[in-house]
Amino acid sequence: MAATNRQNTDFLFRQADEAWRTEMAQRHGADAPARLRYAPEARGEPGSRLRQAFNARERAYQLWLKARGLGDFRHAPLTRTPEMIAIGAVAGTPLSPVPLRA
């Protein structure tokens, strides 16, 4: 039964996400779903089709998490300070793959 519930929430989230992406692209351009995913514009105005799609996507996401026994990582505190890294070949230079320390 748990596997079926996971499959159902996968399907539900994919459908809700696609509806939200479509509304975002129509309102803000083709690259908007990736560019504005966490911006206030992603929610849409109250009562708009974009807001309805956003709310449906959020509900589907919460069900997806619950079916897997997961929490919403978006609200989790950072466990450590993010490090800046540079990609390259020589350690300690701006092109190094080694984390840079201040």
Number of C-alpha atoms within 10 A of each C-alpha: 6 9 10 10 15 17 14 15 21 17 14 18 21 15 15 21 20 14 18 25 23 17 24 27 14 12 14 14 12 14 11 19 20 12 12 14 13 10 10 9 15 23 20 18 12 9 8 12 16 23 19 19 23 22 16 19 22 16 15 21 20 16 20 21 17 15 18 13 8 11 11 10 9 6 7 8 7 8 6 6 6 7 9 10 14 16 13 13 12 11 14 14 13 15 13 15 15 17 14 14 8 4
